[in-house]
């Protein structure tokens, strides 16, 4: 079957990898920043959902379309959440809270790239119906 691939991987596997990245990022940033706030784990919570849906889409190909649409919605939410970097920069200055701002910037950038890949995948799937 002809499917969209990035670096030889389908989007379901990319989603699982992205989920793991977000999980690890949230945990590491929380530990490095010695954060006492649950909000430092926001990437981890998103990552758990992205990983779960990515793995489910691999295990349940009949539900792949629905599951990957949910993953794409999470990608948009990750991107939008990361845009809080702009608000915090305007109100408090650039990297006034370096770990939180770095985490927001990472979410904005990776969320944008992930959404872009999801859109490319959906366009590819539409053209190959």
CORFENQUI-V493989 format. One record per run of one state. SS is the DSSP state (H for helix, E for strand, L for the rest). FROM is the first residue (numbers start at 1). LEN is the number of residues. If there is no record, write none. Layout:
((SS & FROM & LEN) (SS & FROM & LEN))
This chain:
((L & 1 & 4) (E & 5 & 2) (L & 7 & 2) (E & 9 & 2) (H & 11 & 22) (L & 33 & 5) (H & 38 & 22) (L & 60 & 1) (H & 61 & 22) (L & 83 & 1) (H & 84 & 9) (L & 93 & 5) (H & 98 & 30) (L & 128 & 2))
